[in-house]
Amino acid sequence: MSNKTIRRDMVRALAENGAAVSPNNSTDLAHDSVIYCGSGGDIKVDTVNGDTLTFVGVVGGSTLPVKVRRVYTTGTDASNMIACW
């Protein structure tokens, strides 16, 4: 694989849109997204493949390394989150 191909794939992987996250126990996000965490804490999510995970001690200013369908109110105490898609 050439460096040009790798760079092109990386650009395609970047988010083009974003919106504030309002955690909800019963409603999915409007778009499957990667979550940026502005203020640290725990984040409970459903992945796009249906797994329910709790990321413990997420550092503010970081991004979860998984595509997310839902962010739960219960089990989430991080704040200032942004959904990026």
C-alpha positions, 0 to 999 in steps of 0.5 A, spaced: 500 500 500 502 506 498 503 512 502 498 516 498 493 510 499 494 511 506 493 518 506 487 518 502 484 513 507 485 517 513 482 523 510 476 519 509 476 517 516 475 524 519 469 526 521 465 531 517 459 533 522 458 534 529 453 535 535 452 535 542 451 529 545 445 528 550 445 522 554 439 518 553 437 510 556 432 509 550 434 513 544 439 512 539 444 518 537 441 521 530 448 518 527 453 512 528 458 516 531 465 517 534 464 520 541 469 526 543 469 527 551 470 534 553 470 533 561 472 526 563 469 521 567 465 514 565 461 513 558 456 507 557 455 506 550 452 501 545 456 500 539 454 500 532 454 492 533 450 492 539 455 491 544 454 495 551 460 497 554 462 502 559 469 506 558 471 508 565 475 514 567 475 517 560 480 523 560 477 529 558 479 531 551 480 524 548 476 520 543 473 513 544 476 509 539 469 505 537 463 507 533 457 508 538 450 508 536 447 510 544 450 514 550 446 512 556 444 517 562 445 511 567 453 509 567 455 516 564 458 521 568 462 525 563 460 531 560 461 536 554 461 530 549 460 531 542 458 526 537 462 526 530 460 523 524 
